[in-house]
Amino acid sequence: MTSDGVTPRDRQARFAAYAAFGVQGLCFATLVTQVPQIQKSHHLSDAVLSLVLLMVPLVAGVGSVLSEFLFRRVGSGLVLRVAQPLECLMILLVGCTGDNDLALYVAVALFGLLVGAVDASMNAQAVAVERRYGVSLITGFYAVWSMAGIAGGLWAALSNRLDLALPAGFGIVTAVGLAVALVTGRRLMTKAEEAAGQPSPQELKAAGQRVPWRPILLVGAAMAAFYLADAALSSYGAKYLDDELGGSAAVAPLGYVFYQVAMVVSRVGADLLVRRRGAVWVVRVGGLVGLAGMAAVVAAPNVLVAIPAFALVGLGLSVVAPVSYTAASRVDPTGLGVAVARVNIFNYVGFVLGAAVVGAIAPLDDRHGLRIAFVVPTVLVLVILAVARSFDPAPAPGARPGAPVAERPTV
C-alpha cells in the first residue's frame, strides 16, 4: 500500500475498468457510425430504421434493470466479465446478417441487452474504484470511452473509404474488443472487494430498499436529457451529414469523431474542475455550452459548420453522465452499485426518447426532417440547467460515495 492508501490491487482494478470503458466505446461507435451502411445493406426505410434504433435502448434498459439484481448476488465485476465479450460478438453478428432482416433484429436486440448489462456494470466498477481512491475519477473513465469512440469512428470512415464489407470491418473490432475484455476482465473488482467494510447480507438487503428515489430521479432527468441529445447525434448524426448536408460516406462518420474528440478534451479536465469548483458549477457551465452546440447543429448549413457544432455539444454535455453516477453513489448505502444501476436506467430513457422523437419527426420532411427533429433535444438541454443543483446531494446515512461531488477551494 502506498502513502495515499492506494494498493497495487486498486490500480489493477482501475486499469481493468479503463479497459472496459474503452471496449464499450469502441463497440458502440463502430455500430452507430455505420448506421447508414446498415440501412443500405438491408434496404430499410427510415421508419423501419427508426424502430431498429429504438430497439437498442429499450432492450438495454431491461439489461440494466436485470444487472441491478445480479450485482447483489455476484457483483458487478462478474456481470461485466461475462457480458462484455458477448457484446463484442454481437457486433460481428450484426455485420454478418447480410440482407436478412430478421437476423438483424435478433442481433440488435441481443446487442442492446448486453449493452445495458455492460453499461451498468462498468459504471458500478468505476464508482467502486473511485471510492477506493477517494477522489473524483469518473470523468477519466468516460474520457477513455470517448477516445475509443474516436477510434471506432475513424475506423468506420476508413473502412468505408476502403469499401470494406461490414463483416470485415466489424470483425476486426470484435477481435480487438474480445482480446482486451478477456485479458483485463479478471482484474476487475470482485463482489467481496466492492462490498469491503459493508454491512451483513441482511443489512444490505434492507439498505437496498432504503436507496432513495427522489435524488436519483432529479439526477436521472439530467441524464435522460443528455442521452436524448446524445442519441440524436450518435444514432442519426452520420445520416444527417450524409442525407441532409451532402457529406460523403467517408465524411459522415466524422461528426461523431469530432463529438468524441471534444468529449475527451472535456472529460480529461473535468475531474479537476469538479474537485475545485464542484459538480453543480461544472454541470451548469457544461449545459450552457451544450445548448449553444445543439443550436448550431440545428442551424448548420453544411458539414463544415455541423461537424464543429457536434464538437461543441460534446465539449459541454460530456460531463453530465459521469458526475451523475458519482452523485448517485452518494445516496447509496449498499456500496454495491444499486443506485448506479438505477440512475443508469435514465441512460436508456433518454436513448428511447431520442430514438422515438427523432424517428417520428424525421420522416415527416424528406429534405429537413432530421434538422427539425434535432430541435427537441436542443430545447430539452434546458432540463440539465434546471436540475443542476441536484448534483450535490446530501449523502444518505451509511452511504459510501465514490468521491466527493464537490471539493470547493477554501480561499
C-alpha positions in Angstrom: 0.0 0.0 0.0 1.3 3.5 -0.9 1.2 6.5 1.4 -2.1 7.6 -0.1 -3.7 4.3 0.8 -4.0 3.0 -2.8 -2.8 -0.6 -3.2 -1.5 -2.3 -6.3 -4.8 -4.2 -6.4 -6.6 -0.9 -6.6 -4.5 0.1 -9.6 -5.2 -3.2 -11.3 -8.9 -2.7 -10.9 -8.7 0.9 -12.2 -6.8 -0.3 -15.3 -9.4 -3.1 -15.9 -12.2 -0.6 -15.6 -10.5 1.7 -18.1 -10.2 -1.2 -20.5 -13.9 -2.0 -20.1 -14.9 1.6 -20.9 -12.6 1.5 -23.9 -14.1 -1.7 -25.3 -17.6 -0.3 -24.8 -16.7 2.9 -26.6 -15.2 1.1 -29.5 -18.1 -1.3 -29.9 -20.8 1.4 -29.7 -19.0 3.8 -32.0 -18.4 1.1 -34.6 -22.1 0.3 -34.7 -23.7 3.8 -34.7 -21.3 5.3 -37.3 -22.2 2.5 -39.7 -26.0 3.1 -39.4 -26.2 4.5 -43.0 -24.4 1.4 -44.3 -26.5 -1.0 -42.4 -29.6 0.8 -43.7 -28.4 0.5 -47.3 -27.3 -3.2 -46.8 -30.8 -4.1 -45.6 -32.7 -1.7 -47.8 -34.5 -0.3 -44.7 -36.9 2.6 -44.9 -36.4 5.5 -42.5 -39.4 4.3 -40.5 -38.1 0.8 -40.1 -34.6 2.1 -39.3 -36.1 4.2 -36.5 -37.7 1.1 -35.0 -34.4 -0.8 -35.2 -32.6 2.0 -33.4 -35.3 2.3 -30.9 -34.9 -1.4 -30.0 -31.4 -0.9 -28.7 -32.2 1.4 -25.7 -35.4 -0.4 -25.0 -33.8 -3.7 -24.6 -30.7 -2.1 -22.9 -33.0 -0.8 -20.2 -34.0 -4.3 -19.5 -30.3 -5.4 -19.3 -29.6 -2.6 -16.9 -32.5 -3.5 -14.6 -31.5 -7.2 -14.6 -28.0 -6.2 -13.7 -29.1 -4.4 -10.6 -30.4 -7.7 -9.2 -27.3 -9.6 -10.3 -25.0 -7.1 -8.6 -26.4 -8.1 -5.2 -25.7 -11.8 -5.9 -22.5 -12.0 -7.9 -21.1 -8.4 -8.0 -20.7 -6.1 -11.0 -17.3 -7.5 -11.9 -18.6 -10.9 -12.8 -21.5 -9.5 -14.8 -19.1 -7.3 -16.8 -16.7 -10.2 -17.4 -19.5 -12.3 -19.0 -21.4 -9.6 -20.8 -18.7 -7.7 -22.5 -17.1 -10.5 -24.5 -20.6 -11.5 -25.7 -21.3 -7.9 -26.6 -18.2 -7.9 -28.8 -19.5 -11.0 -30.6 -22.8 -9.2 -31.3 -21.0 -6.6 -33.3 -19.8 -9.2 -35.7 -23.2 -10.9 -35.7 -24.8 -7.6 -36.8 -22.3 -7.3 -39.7 -22.9 -10.9 -40.8 -26.7 -10.6 -41.1 -26.4 -9.7 -44.8 -29.8 -8.7 -46.1 -31.7 -11.0 -43.6 -33.9 -8.5 -41.7 -35.0 -11.0 -39.0 -31.4 -11.9 -38.2 -30.6 -8.2 -37.9 -33.5 -7.6 -35.5 -32.3 -10.5 -33.3 -28.7 -9.4 -33.3 -29.6 -5.8 -32.5 -31.9 -6.9 -29.6 -29.1 -9.1 -28.2 -26.6 -6.3 -28.6 -29.0 -3.9 -26.7 -29.4 -6.4 -23.8 -25.7 -6.7 -23.4 -25.1 -3.0 -23.8 -27.4 -2.4 -20.8 -25.6 -5.0 -18.7 -22.1 -3.7 -19.6 -23.1 0.0 -19.1 -24.4 -0.7 -15.6 -21.6 -3.0 -14.5 -18.7 -0.9 -15.8 -20.1 2.2 -14.1 -20.5 0.3 -10.9 -16.9 -0.8 -11.2 -15.8 2.8 -11.9 -17.6 4.1 -8.8 -16.1 1.3 -6.7 -12.6 2.2 -7.9 -13.3 5.9 -7.3 -14.4 5.1 -3.8 -11.1 3.3 -3.1 -9.1 6.3 -4.4 -11.2 8.8 -2.6 -11.1 11.5 -5.3 -13.1 12.2 -8.4 -12.0 9.8 -11.2 -15.3 9.1 -13.0 -14.8 11.6 -15.9 -11.5 10.0 -16.7 -13.2 6.7 -17.3 -15.5 8.4 -19.7 -12.6 10.1 -21.4 -11.3 6.6 -22.2 -14.7 5.7 -23.6 -14.6 8.7 -25.8 -11.1 8.0 -27.1 -12.1 4.5 -28.0 -15.2 6.0 -29.7 -12.9 8.2 -31.8 -11.0 5.1 -32.9 -14.3 3.4 -33.8 -15.5 6.4 -35.8 -12.2 6.7 -37.6 -12.2 3.0 -38.4 -15.7 3.3 -39.8 -14.6 6.2 -42.0 -11.5 4.3 -43.2 -13.4 1.1 -43.8 -16.0 2.9 -45.9 -13.2 4.7 -47.8 -11.6 1.3 -48.5 -15.1 -0.1 -49.3 -14.8 -3.0 -46.8 -17.8 -5.2 -46.3 -19.5 -4.8 -42.9 -18.5 -8.3 -41.7 -14.8 -7.5 -42.3 -15.0 -4.1 -40.6 -17.0 -5.3 -37.7 -14.9 -8.5 -37.4 -11.7 -6.5 -36.7 -13.4 -4.6 -34.0 -14.8 -7.8 -32.4 -11.3 -9.3 -32.4 -9.8 -6.3 -30.6 -12.6 -6.0 -28.1 -12.6 -9.7 -27.3 -8.9 -9.7 -26.7 -8.9 -6.7 -24.4 -12.0 -7.8 -22.4 -10.7 -11.4 -21.8 -7.3 -10.3 -20.8 -8.3 -7.5 -18.4 -11.6 -8.8 -17.1 -10.0 -11.0 -14.4 -8.6 -7.9 -12.8 -12.0 -6.2 -12.1 -13.1 -5.8 -8.5 -14.9 -8.9 -7.1 -18.1 -8.7 -5.1 -16.2 -9.0 -1.9 -13.9 -6.1 -2.8 -16.8 -3.9 -3.8 -18.6 -4.6 -0.5 -15.5 -4.4 1.7 -16.4 -2.9 5.0 -20.1 -3.0 4.2 -23.0 -4.4 6.4 -24.1 -8.1 6.5 -26.3 -9.5 3.7 -29.4 -8.9 5.8 -28.5 -5.3 6.4 -27.5 -4.9 2.7 -31.0 -6.1 1.6 -32.6 -3.6 3.9 -30.2 -0.9 2.8 -31.0 -1.6 -0.8 -34.7 -0.9 -0.1 -33.7 2.4 1.5 -31.9 3.8 -1.5 -34.0 6.9 -2.0 -35.6 7.6 -5.4 -36.0 11.4 -5.3 -32.3 12.4 -5.8 -32.0 9.7 -8.3 -35.0 11.0 -10.3 -33.6 14.5 -10.3 -30.1 13.5 -11.5 -31.8 11.0 -13.8 -33.7 13.8 -15.5 -30.5 15.4 -16.5 -29.0 12.1 -17.5 -32.1 11.5 -19.7 -31.8 14.9 -21.3 -28.2 14.4 -22.1 -28.7 11.0 -23.6 -31.6 12.2 -25.6 -29.2 14.7 -27.3 -26.5 12.0 -27.5 -28.9 9.5 -29.1 -29.9 12.1 -31.7 -26.3 12.9 -32.6 -24.9 9.3 -32.2 -27.7 7.4 -34.0 -28.7 9.9 -36.6 -25.6 12.2 -36.9 -23.9 10.3 -39.7 -27.3 10.1 -41.5 -27.8 13.8 -41.0 -24.4 14.7 -42.5 -24.9 12.2 -45.3 -28.6 12.8 -46.3 -29.3 16.4 -45.5 -25.9 18.2 -45.5 -24.3 16.4 -48.5 -21.5 14.6 -46.8 -19.9 11.5 -48.4 -19.8 8.0 -46.8 -16.3 8.7 -45.6 -17.1 12.1 -44.2 -20.4 11.2 -42.5 -18.8 9.3 -39.5 -16.5 12.3 -38.8 -19.3 14.2 -37.0 -19.3 11.5 -34.3 -15.5 11.5 -34.3 -15.3 15.2 -33.5 -18.1 14.9 -31.0 -16.0 12.3 -29.1 -12.7 14.3 -29.5 -14.4 17.2 -27.7 -15.7 14.8 -25.1 -12.2 13.6 -24.4 -10.9 17.1 -24.0 -13.7 18.0 -21.7 -13.6 14.8 -19.6 -9.8 14.9 -19.2 -10.1 18.2 -17.3 -13.5 17.7 -15.7 -12.3 15.7 -12.7 -10.0 18.6 -11.7 -12.9 21.1 -12.2 -15.2 19.0 -10.1 -12.6 19.0 -7.3 -12.1 22.7 -7.4 -15.5 24.2 -8.4 -17.9 21.4 -7.6 -20.2 19.3 -9.8 -23.1 21.8 -9.8 -20.9 24.5 -11.4 -19.5 22.0 -13.9 -22.9 20.8 -14.9 -24.3 24.3 -15.3 -21.4 25.5 -17.5 -21.5 22.3 -19.5 -25.2 22.7 -20.1 -24.8 26.2 -21.4 -22.0 25.1 -23.8 -24.0 22.1 -24.9 -27.1 24.2 -25.6 -25.1 26.5 -27.8 -23.7 23.5 -29.7 -27.1 21.9 -30.3 -28.5 25.2 -31.6 -25.5 25.3 -34.0 -26.2 21.7 -35.2 -29.8 22.7 -36.0 -28.8 25.8 -37.9 -25.8 24.3 -39.7 -26.0 25.0 -43.5 -23.3 22.4 -44.4 -20.9 19.8 -42.9 -18.2 22.4 -42.4 -20.4 24.0 -39.8 -22.1 20.9 -38.5 -19.0 19.0 -37.6 -17.6 21.7 -35.2 -21.1 22.1 -33.8 -21.1 18.4 -32.9 -17.8 19.0 -31.1 -19.3 21.9 -29.1 -22.1 19.7 -27.9 -19.6 17.0 -26.8 -17.5 19.6 -25.1 -20.4 20.8 -22.9 -22.6 17.9 -22.3 -20.0 15.2 -21.8 -19.7 15.9 -18.0 -23.3 15.1 -17.2 -23.2 11.3 -17.3 -20.1 10.6 -15.3 -20.9 13.0 -12.4 -24.5 11.6 -12.4 -23.1 8.2 -11.3 -20.9 9.8 -8.6 -24.0 11.8 -7.3 -26.0 8.6 -7.2 -23.3 6.8 -5.2 -23.7 9.4 -2.5 -27.2 8.3 -1.7 -26.5 4.5 -1.9 -25.9 2.8 1.5 -25.2 -0.6 -0.1 -21.8 0.1 -1.8 -22.8 -2.4 -4.5 -23.9 0.0 -7.2 -27.6 -0.3 -6.7 -28.1 3.5 -7.1 -25.7 3.5 -10.0 -27.8 0.8 -11.8 -30.9 2.8 -11.1 -29.6 6.1 -12.5 -28.3 4.1 -15.5 -31.9 3.4 -16.4 -32.2 7.0 -17.4 -29.5 6.5 -19.9 -31.9 4.3 -21.8 -34.9 6.6 -21.1 -33.0 9.3 -22.9 -32.0 7.0 -25.7 -35.5 5.7 -26.1 -36.9 9.2 -26.2 -34.2 10.3 -28.6 -34.8 7.4 -31.0 -38.6 7.8 -30.7 -38.7 11.5 -31.2 -36.2 11.8 -34.0 -37.5 8.6 -35.6 -41.1 10.0 -35.5 -40.3 13.5 -36.8 -37.6 12.9 -39.4 -39.7 11.1 -41.9 -42.2 14.0 -42.0 -39.9 16.1 -44.2 -37.7 14.5 -46.8 -35.3 17.4 -47.0 -35.1 18.8 -43.4 -36.6 16.1 -41.2 -33.6 15.5 -39.1 -32.8 19.2 -38.7 -36.4 19.7 -37.4 -36.2 16.7 -35.1 -32.9 18.0 -33.5 -34.8 21.0 -32.2 -36.4 18.7 -29.5 -33.2 17.6 -27.8 -31.9 21.2 -28.1 -34.8 22.5 -26.0 -34.6 19.7 -23.5 -31.0 20.6 -22.7 -32.6 23.2 -20.5 -33.6 20.4 -18.1 -30.0 19.9 -17.3 -29.7 23.5 -16.2 -32.9 23.3 -14.2 -31.8 20.3 -12.1 -28.0 21.1 -11.8 -28.3 21.8 -8.1 -29.2 18.1 -7.6 -25.6 17.0 -8.4 -24.6 17.8 -4.9 -27.0 15.7 -2.8 -26.7 15.1 0.9 -25.2 11.7 1.5 -27.7 9.1 2.8 -26.9 7.5 6.2 -24.3 4.8 5.7 -23.6 5.8 2.1 -20.0 5.4 0.8 -19.8 7.8 -2.2 -17.3 7.1 -4.9 -15.7 10.5 -4.2 -16.8 13.9 -3.0 -19.0 15.6 -5.6 -17.7 19.0 -4.6 -14.3 19.8 -3.2 -14.5 23.6 -3.2 -11.5 25.7 -2.7 -11.2 27.2 0.8 -9.9 30.5 -0.4 
